[in-house]
Amino acid sequence: MKIAVKSFPLCKKILLEDNPKKPKIPKEMEGYVSVGGEDQAYYFWEEQGKAWKDDELRKWLRSVEDEK
């Protein structure tokens, strides 16, 4: 998990939010996903967010430190 948090820190951040806002996507980027970007994190939350609603799981995720 430390590797995942290091590679995609915005995914951890967004999974800990209750109702994140969808990021604005520039028109020229529609249909693409920026790896590691806010849009990727949001799409991950849309698909997987419900699985991370458990309080114990969120507590565990908060404890995973970003590897420097």
C-alpha positions as a printed Julia matrix, in Angstrom:
68×3 Matrix{Float64}:
   0.0    0.0     0.0
   2.91   2.35    0.68
   3.98   1.95   -2.95
   0.45   2.67   -4.17
   0.18   5.77   -1.96
   3.57   6.96   -3.17
   2.61   6.43   -6.82
  -0.96   7.74   -6.55
  -1.23   9.98   -3.45
  -4.38  11.67   -4.74
  -6.2    8.32   -4.71
  -5.59   7.99   -0.96
  -6.68  11.57   -0.42
  -9.9   11.21   -2.38
 -10.82   7.86   -0.8
 -10.82   9.59    2.56
 -13.27  12.27    1.36
 -16.99  11.74    1.82
 -18.17  13.48   -1.34
 -15.32  14.72   -3.55
 -16.01  17.16   -6.35
 -15.41  16.03   -9.88
 -12.4   17.9   -11.26
 -12.83  20.1   -14.31
 -11.47  18.37  -17.4
 -10.12  20.63  -20.17
 -11.95  20.08  -23.44
  -8.78  18.9   -25.17
  -8.35  16.21  -22.48
 -11.86  14.73  -22.68
 -11.63  10.97  -23.15
  -8.16  10.8   -21.55
  -7.02  10.2   -18.0
  -3.95  11.89  -16.56
  -1.98   9.23  -14.69
  -1.65  10.29  -11.07
  -3.89  13.28  -11.63
  -7.04  14.49   -9.93
  -9.16  13.02  -12.7
  -7.67   9.54  -12.25
  -8.23   9.75   -8.49
 -11.84  10.83   -9.02
 -12.58   8.01  -11.48
 -11.03   5.55   -9.02
 -13.26   6.94   -6.27
 -16.33   6.61   -8.53
 -15.55   2.93   -9.13
 -14.1    1.9    -5.75
 -15.2    4.53   -3.24
 -18.09   2.53   -1.78
 -15.7   -0.24   -0.78
 -13.68   2.27    1.28
 -16.58   3.63    3.37
 -15.9    1.24    6.26
 -14.61   3.24    9.25
 -11.95   0.68   10.2
 -10.66   0.51    6.64
 -10.49   4.3     6.41
  -8.67   4.43    9.74
  -6.15   1.92    8.38
  -5.76   3.92    5.14
  -5.08   7.09    7.13
  -2.31   5.22    8.98
  -0.5    4.32    5.76
   2.2    6.92    5.44
   3.39   8.31    2.18
   6.74   6.71    1.48
   9.33   9.38    0.77
